[in-house]
C-alpha cells in the first residue's frame, strides 16, 4: 500500500517487469500488470523520497491508461488504474516542481 513507508523488494519488481515483457499487450492481465508495477514504483518513491521512481510510477499509469483504450477490462482493473491515478495525484506535490 503506498504510504506504508515500507519499500517493495526490487527483485520482485524486476520479476514483474520480466513477466509483463512477455504478456499479451491486448489482455486485461497486461493492463493490471502495468497498474501493479505503478503501485510498486510509487510505494518505493514514497519510501525512498525518490522523484525518479515517482516518474516511473506515473509512466506505468500512462501506459495502463493507453492500453485501456484498446483493451476491454473488468471494472476491477479499471478501478485499480483509477486508484493508482488518485494515489499518484495525491503525492504529486511531494515529487513535482511547481
Residue, then its C-alpha position, 0 to 999 in steps of 0.5 A: x500500500x503506498x504510504x506504508x513507508x515500507x519499500x517493495x523488494x526490487x527483485x520482485x519488481x524486476x520479476x514483474x517487469x520480466x513477466x509483463x515483457x512477455x504478456x499479451x499487450x491486448x489482455x486485461x492481465x497486461x493492463x493490471x500488470x502495468x497498474x501493479x508495477x505503478x503501485x510498486x514504483x510509487x510505494x518505493x518513491x514514497x519510501x525512498x523520497x525518490x522523484x525518479x521512481x515517482x516518474x516511473x510510477x506515473x509512466x506505468x499509469x500512462x501506459x495502463x491508461x493507453x492500453x485501456x483504450x484498446x483493451x476491454x477490462x473488468x471494472x476491477x482493473x479499471x478501478x485499480x488504474x483509477x486508484x493508482x491515478x488518485x494515489x499518484x495525484x495525491x503525492x504529486x506535490x511531494x515529487x513535482x516542481x511547481 
